[in-house]
Amino acid sequence: MSGLFAIPVSGIKDGHHIFEFEIDKVFFDLFEESEIREGALAAVINVEKSSSHLDLDIAISGKVRICCDRCLGMFDHPLKCVNRLLVSSDMTGMKVILRL
């Protein structure tokens, strides 16, 4: 995925960087098979870049609109998650080495 929801990894210098994204219907429309079609989320990604790896702390919060399994009615479900991702880089490219 490129463009609106991408982090320009090759274009940033070593050090600490912060990226913020607003995730809404435009994002969910990119995934045709997803059960989630609407939402209002904020994502904050703290990136620590070095010559050999990236350390990403990812925090996402907001709400998504989903269908209830029992009554089949639509409702807003709060969402809050924090993840950490370590990505190694070498001459062959980048690969995820650890997801915490």
GIWOWO-V839476 format. One record per run of one state. SS is the DSSP state (a for helix, b for strand, c for the rest). FROM is the first residue (numbers start at 0). TO is the last residue. If there is no record, write none. Layout:
SS/FROM/TO ; SS/FROM/TO
This chain:
c/0/7 ; a/8/10 ; c/11/13 ; b/14/22 ; c/23/23 ; a/24/27 ; c/28/36 ; b/37/48 ; c/49/51 ; b/52/66 ; c/67/72 ; b/73/89 ; c/90/91 ; b/92/98 ; c/99/99
